């Protein structure tokens, strides 16, 4: 459920599946250097990933 929720949100903000796949696997400074896919296994981690996606959507650098 968490993975599907994050992927749907990422597709909405990033546009296509290739961009989503790359973003999920790439280390992210806003997530302490971890790849978003590594954090989705917990609700807290998934929420952190969603927050980063929200920052991307509103012009923040993430």
N, CA, C and O atoms as a printed pandas DataFrame, in Angstrom:
     atom_number atom_name residue_name chain_id  residue_number  x_coord  y_coord  z_coord
0              1         N          UNK        A               1    0.819   -1.201    0.000
1              2        CA          UNK        A               1    0.000    0.000    0.000
2              3         C          UNK        A               1    0.859    1.259    0.000
3              4         O          UNK        A               1    0.612    2.177   -0.783
4              5         N          UNK        A               2    1.870    1.312    0.874
5              6        CA          UNK        A               2    2.735    2.500    0.930
6              7         C          UNK        A               2    3.451    2.720   -0.393
7              8         O          UNK        A               2    3.512    3.842   -0.896
8              9         N          UNK        A               3    3.990    1.649   -0.950
9             10        CA          UNK        A               3    4.719    1.764   -2.211
10            11         C          UNK        A               3    3.806    2.284   -3.315
11            12         O          UNK        A               3    4.195    3.174   -4.071
12            13         N          UNK        A               4    2.615    1.747   -3.414
13            14        CA          UNK        A               4    1.668    2.195   -4.440
14            15         C          UNK        A               4    1.318    3.663   -4.252
15            16         O          UNK        A               4    1.221    4.412   -5.224
16            17         N          UNK        A               5    1.129    4.073   -3.007
17            18        CA          UNK        A               5    0.790    5.468   -2.704
18            19         C          UNK        A               5    1.920    6.402   -3.125
19            20         O          UNK        A               5    1.676    7.436   -3.748
20            21         N          UNK        A               6    3.150    6.042   -2.786
21            22        CA          UNK        A               6    4.304    6.882   -3.120
22            23         C          UNK        A               6    4.521    6.910   -4.632
23            24         O          UNK        A               6    4.808    7.967   -5.194
24            25         N          UNK        A               7    4.390    5.770   -5.290
25            26        CA          UNK        A               7    4.579    5.734   -6.744
26            27         C          UNK        A               7    3.534    6.594   -7.449
27            28         O          UNK        A               7    3.866    7.316   -8.389
28            29         N          UNK        A               8    2.293    6.530   -7.015
29            30        CA          UNK        A               8    1.243    7.353   -7.625
30            31         C          UNK        A               8    1.551    8.835   -7.455
31            32         O          UNK        A               8    1.391    9.616   -8.393
32            33         N          UNK        A               9    1.988    9.219   -6.280
33            34        CA          UNK        A               9    2.336   10.613   -6.025
34            35         C          UNK        A               9    3.543   11.027   -6.864
35            36         O          UNK        A               9    3.560   12.115   -7.441
36            37         N          UNK        A              10    4.541   10.168   -6.928
37            38        CA          UNK        A              10    5.740   10.467   -7.714
38            39         C          UNK        A              10    5.397   10.606   -9.196
39            40         O          UNK        A              10    5.913   11.500   -9.866
40            41         N          UNK        A              11    4.540    9.738   -9.710
41            42        CA          UNK        A              11    4.125    9.851  -11.119
42            43         C          UNK        A              11    3.427   11.176  -11.367
43            44         O          UNK        A              11    3.628   11.816  -12.399
44            45         N          UNK        A              12    2.610   11.576  -10.415
45            46        CA          UNK        A              12    1.892   12.844  -10.553
46            47         C          UNK        A              12    2.868   14.016  -10.652
47            48         O          UNK        A              12    2.688   14.905  -11.484
48            49         N          UNK        A              13    3.896   14.020   -9.809
49            50        CA          UNK        A              13    4.825   15.139   -9.758
50            51         C          UNK        A              13    5.985   15.031  -10.740
51            52         O          UNK        A              13    6.475   16.050  -11.227
52            53         N          UNK        A              14    6.431   13.816  -11.040
53            54        CA          UNK        A              14    7.613   13.645  -11.888
54            55         C          UNK        A              14    7.261   13.321  -13.335
55            56         O          UNK        A              14    8.103   13.457  -14.223
56            57         N          UNK        A              15    6.049   12.903  -13.575
57            58        CA          UNK        A              15    5.579   12.781  -14.939
58            59         C          UNK        A              15    5.568   11.414  -15.582
59            60         O          UNK        A              15    4.582   11.066  -16.230
60            61         N          UNK        A              16    6.612   10.624  -15.436
61            62        CA          UNK        A              16    6.604    9.334  -16.121
62            63         C          UNK        A              16    7.318    8.273  -15.297
63            64         O          UNK        A              16    8.039    8.575  -14.346
64            65         N          UNK        A              17    7.099    7.032  -15.688
65            66        CA          UNK        A              17    7.624    5.912  -14.902
66            67         C          UNK        A              17    9.149    5.856  -14.880
67            68         O          UNK        A              17    9.735    5.469  -13.869
68            69         N          UNK        A              18    9.796    6.236  -15.973
69            70        CA          UNK        A              18   11.264    6.229  -15.987
70            71         C          UNK        A              18   11.824    7.225  -14.980
71            72         O          UNK        A              18   12.765    6.915  -14.249
72            73         N          UNK        A              19   11.247    8.417  -14.943
73            74        CA          UNK        A              19   11.702    9.434  -13.992
74            75         C          UNK        A              19   11.446    8.974  -12.560
75            76         O          UNK        A              19   12.278    9.185  -11.678
76            77         N          UNK        A              20   10.311    8.354  -12.336
77            78        CA          UNK        A              20    9.970    7.852  -11.002
78            79         C          UNK        A              20   10.960    6.776  -10.579
79            80         O          UNK        A              20   11.468    6.805   -9.458
80            81         N          UNK        A              21   11.234    5.839  -11.457
81            82        CA          UNK        A              21   12.165    4.753  -11.147
82            83         C          UNK        A              21   13.548    5.292  -10.798
83            84         O          UNK        A              21   14.155    4.867   -9.816
84            85         N          UNK        A              22   14.039    6.222  -11.599
85            86        CA          UNK        A              22   15.354    6.826  -11.320
86            87         C          UNK        A              22   15.343    7.557   -9.985
87            88         O          UNK        A              22   16.273    7.410   -9.193
88            89         N          UNK        A              23   14.308    8.338   -9.728
89            90        CA          UNK        A              23   14.238    9.126   -8.504
90            91         C          UNK        A              23   14.176    8.228   -7.275
91            92         O          UNK        A              23   14.831    8.505   -6.270
92            93         N          UNK        A              24   13.396    7.159   -7.347
93            94        CA          UNK        A              24   13.259    6.260   -6.203
94            95         C          UNK        A              24   14.567    5.570   -5.833
95            96         O          UNK        A              24   14.794    5.263   -4.663
96            97         N          UNK        A              25   15.423    5.324   -6.812
97            98        CA          UNK        A              25   16.664    4.576   -6.586
98            99         C          UNK        A              25   17.865    5.454   -6.269
99           100         O          UNK        A              25   18.876    4.957   -5.774
100          101         N          UNK        A              26   17.772    6.735   -6.543
101          102        CA          UNK        A              26   18.902    7.647   -6.389
102          103         C          UNK        A              26   18.985    8.180   -4.953
103          104         O          UNK        A              26   17.969    8.590   -4.392
104          105         N          UNK        A              27   20.183    8.178   -4.353
105          106        CA          UNK        A              27   20.337    8.774   -3.015
106          107         C          UNK        A              27   19.832   10.220   -3.014
107          108         O          UNK        A              27   20.007   10.956   -3.985
108          109         N          UNK        A              28   19.210   10.602   -1.911
109          110        CA          UNK        A              28   18.598   11.922   -1.820
110          111         C          UNK        A              28   19.051   12.603   -0.533
111          112         O          UNK        A              28   18.835   12.085    0.563
112          113         N          UNK        A              29   19.683   13.770   -0.674
113          114        CA          UNK        A              29   20.179   14.501    0.506
114          115         C          UNK        A              29   19.063   14.869    1.470
115          116         O          UNK        A              29   19.262   14.873    2.685
116          117         N          UNK        A              30   17.895   15.176    0.935
117          118        CA          UNK        A              30   16.767   15.552    1.793
118          119         C          UNK        A              30   16.285   14.384    2.656
119          120         O          UNK        A              30   15.551   14.577    3.625
120          121         N          UNK        A              31   16.704   13.186    2.295
121          122        CA          UNK        A              31   16.338   11.984    3.055
122          123         C          UNK        A              31   17.551   11.411    3.770
123          124         O          UNK        A              31   17.626   10.207    4.013
124          125         N          UNK        A              32   18.485   12.263    4.099
125          126        CA          UNK        A              32   19.679   11.827    4.821
126          127         C          UNK        A              32   20.635   11.014    3.972
127          128         O          UNK        A              32   21.455   10.263    4.502
128          129         N          UNK        A              33   20.540   11.154    2.665
129          130        CA          UNK        A              33   21.433   10.437    1.764
130          131         C          UNK        A              33   20.924    9.081    1.324
131          132         O          UNK        A              33   21.555    8.416    0.503
132          133         N          UNK        A              34   19.794    8.666    1.859
133          134        CA          UNK        A              34   19.233    7.374    1.465
134          135         C          UNK        A              34   18.380    7.498    0.214
135          136         O          UNK        A              34   17.862    8.571   -0.097
136          137         N          UNK        A              35   18.241    6.397   -0.490
137          138        CA          UNK        A              35   17.345    6.368   -1.646
138          139         C          UNK        A              35   15.903    6.263   -1.145
139          140         O          UNK        A              35   15.635    5.530   -0.193
140          141         N          UNK        A              36   14.983    6.981   -1.767
141          142        CA          UNK        A              36   13.592    6.924   -1.323
142          143         C          UNK        A              36   13.042    5.498   -1.209
143          144         O          UNK        A              36   12.295    5.199   -0.277
144          145         N          UNK        A              37   13.401    4.628   -2.134
145          146        CA          UNK        A              37   12.883    3.259   -2.104
146          147         C          UNK        A              37   13.271    2.529   -0.822
147          148         O          UNK        A              37   12.566    1.616   -0.393
148          149         N          UNK        A              38   14.374    2.918   -0.215
149          150        CA          UNK        A              38   14.829    2.273    1.018
150          151         C          UNK        A              38   13.986    2.668    2.227
151          152         O          UNK        A              38   13.981    1.965    3.237
152          153         N          UNK        A              39   13.286    3.771    2.129
153          154        CA          UNK        A              39   12.534    4.293    3.271
154          155         C          UNK        A              39   11.057    3.915    3.267
155          156         O          UNK        A              39   10.370    4.076    4.276
156          157         N          UNK        A              40   10.576    3.422    2.155
157          158        CA          UNK        A              40    9.144    3.197    1.996
158          159         C          UNK        A              40    8.629    2.014    2.814
159          160         O          UNK        A              40    7.417    1.843    2.947
160          161         N          UNK        A              41    9.511    1.211    3.356
161          162        CA          UNK        A              41    9.054    0.033    4.100
162          163         C          UNK        A              41    8.431    0.362    5.453
163          164         O          UNK        A              41    7.852   -0.515    6.095
164          165         N          UNK        A              42    8.542    1.620    5.895
165          166        CA          UNK        A              42    7.865    2.044    7.124
166          167         C          UNK        A              42    6.953    3.225    6.806
167          168         O          UNK        A              42    7.193    3.966    5.852
168          169         N          UNK        A              43    5.917    3.393    7.602
169          170        CA          UNK        A              43    5.004    4.518    7.391
170          171         C          UNK        A              43    5.726    5.848    7.571
171          172         O          UNK        A              43    5.508    6.780    6.797
172          173         N          UNK        A              44    6.574    5.942    8.576
173          174        CA          UNK        A              44    7.329    7.173    8.812
174          175         C          UNK        A              44    8.229    7.496    7.623
175          176         O          UNK        A              44    8.307    8.648    7.196
176          177         N          UNK        A              45    8.900    6.495    7.095
177          178        CA          UNK        A              45    9.760    6.697    5.934
178          179         C          UNK        A              45    8.966    7.105    4.706
179          180         O          UNK        A              45    9.380    7.995    3.961
180          181         N          UNK        A              46    7.830    6.460    4.491
181          182        CA          UNK        A              46    6.986    6.801    3.345
182          183         C          UNK        A              46    6.508    8.243    3.443
183          184         O          UNK        A              46    6.455    8.948    2.435
184          185         N          UNK        A              47    6.163    8.682    4.637
185          186        CA          UNK        A              47    5.730   10.079    4.822
186          187         C          UNK        A              47    6.875   11.050    4.528
187          188         O          UNK        A              47    6.652   12.119    3.959
188          189         N          UNK        A              48    8.084   10.687    4.909
189          190        CA          UNK        A              48    9.244   11.532    4.610
190          191         C          UNK        A              48    9.434   11.645    3.099
191          192         O          UNK        A              48    9.712   12.728    2.586
192          193         N          UNK        A              49    9.285   10.536    2.392
193          194        CA          UNK        A              49    9.407   10.540    0.933
194          195         C          UNK        A              49    8.299   11.400    0.323
195          196         O          UNK        A              49    8.556   12.169   -0.604
196          197         N          UNK        A              50    7.092   11.281    0.824
197          198        CA          UNK        A              50    5.984   12.101    0.331
198          199         C          UNK        A              50    6.245   13.584    0.564
199          200         O          UNK        A              50    5.917   14.413   -0.286
200          201         N          UNK        A              51    6.829   13.923    1.702
201          202        CA          UNK        A              51    7.158   15.321    1.981
202          203         C          UNK        A              51    8.169   15.859    0.980
203          204         O          UNK        A              51    8.050   16.997    0.526
204          205         N          UNK        A              52    9.164   15.049    0.635
205          206        CA          UNK        A              52   10.157   15.470   -0.357
206          207         C          UNK        A              52    9.482   15.667   -1.714
207          208         O          UNK        A              52    9.769   16.639   -2.412
208          209         N          UNK        A              53    8.603   14.766   -2.087
209          210        CA          UNK        A              53    7.878   14.934   -3.349
210          211         C          UNK        A              53    7.052   16.218   -3.342
211          212         O          UNK        A              53    6.959   16.905   -4.359
212          213         N          UNK        A              54    6.461   16.537   -2.208
213          214        CA          UNK        A              54    5.715   17.787   -2.097
214          215         C          UNK        A              54    6.596   18.998   -2.289
215          216         O          UNK        A              54    6.186   19.978   -2.910
216          217         N          UNK        A              55    7.811   18.937   -1.759
217          218        CA          UNK        A              55    8.750   20.043   -1.954
218          219         C          UNK        A              55    9.143   20.170   -3.419
219          220         O          UNK        A              55    9.294   21.279   -3.933
220          221         N          UNK        A              56    9.309   19.042   -4.087
221          222        CA          UNK        A              56    9.618   19.076   -5.520
222          223         C          UNK        A              56    8.464   19.738   -6.271
223          224         O          UNK        A              56    8.687   20.565   -7.155
224          225         N          UNK        A              57    7.247   19.378   -5.920
225          226        CA          UNK        A              57    6.068   19.905   -6.601
226          227         C          UNK        A              57    5.943   21.411   -6.452
227          228         O          UNK        A              57    5.451   22.091   -7.353
228          229         N          UNK        A              58    6.383   21.929   -5.323
229          230        CA          UNK        A              58    6.228   23.356   -5.068
230          231         C          UNK        A              58    7.520   24.124   -5.229
231          232         O          UNK        A              58    7.689   25.200   -4.655
232          233         N          UNK        A              59    8.436   23.569   -6.013
233          234        CA          UNK        A              59    9.635   24.303   -6.386
234          235         C          UNK        A              59   10.815   24.168   -5.462
235          236         O          UNK        A              59   11.838   24.814   -5.688
236          237         N          UNK        A              60   10.718   23.355   -4.427
237          238        CA          UNK        A              60   11.860   23.141   -3.548
238          239         C          UNK        A              60   12.864   22.215   -4.200
239          240         O          UNK        A              60   12.520   21.443   -5.095
240          241         N          UNK        A              61   14.081   22.289   -3.758
241          242        CA          UNK        A              61   15.120   21.415   -4.293
242          243         C          UNK        A              61   15.176   20.169   -3.439
243          244         O          UNK        A              61   15.417   20.253   -2.235
244          245         N          UNK        A              62   14.958   19.016   -4.043
245          246        CA          UNK        A              62   15.021   17.743   -3.319
246          247         C          UNK        A              62   15.521   16.691   -4.255
247          248         O          UNK        A              62   15.657   15.531   -3.866
